Each structure stands twice: as structure tokens, then as C-alpha cells.
Amino acid sequence: GLCATAASSPFDVVKSRMMSQPFDEAGRGIRYTSMTDCFRKCLASEGISFMWRGFSANYLNKGPTVVLFFVLYETIQARLDTVL
């Protein structure tokens, strides 16, 4: 869960900023033209730490999900091994 959250967090931050920016009449973003543009501008203005903003909230969401998935997976696999 920790590694997955750390790897996906920069993309979640950029996605959130792209979605929350104001749009013009044609539906184009005013602040960023693309995800790459958003990444570059955020990196230039805030430094590398911008990529992990909201990390703890994201981890609190994904961490338990991953743990439950593996516990459930191992339980099902153990029961299937006894049946098969």
C-alpha cells in the first residue's frame, strides 16, 4: 500500500489540479494546457514536495484496502487448497 500510494500520488495531485482549474468558454483549462504542463509549472513553483501533497489522506484510503485484499486473497487461496 505504501509503495503504491507513493508511486501514484504525483499523478493524483496533477489530476486533481487539472480537474479543479477554471475553464474558458471553449472548455480549455486556463492554468494548464496538459498534464505535463501542470507537472512542470507545479514543480517550478512549489518544488518536488508538491508531488506528495495529500499523501496521508491518500494512504489512509489505499493502505487498508490493500491489506484487506491480501488477507482475503490468502484466506480464499488457503480454503481452495484444502478443497482442491
Secondary structure, DSSP 4 states (H G I P E B T S, - for coil): -HHHHHHHHHHHHHHHHHHHS-B-TTS-BSS-SSHHHHHHHHHHHH-GGGGGTTHHHHHHHHHHHHHHHHHHHHHHHHHHHHH-
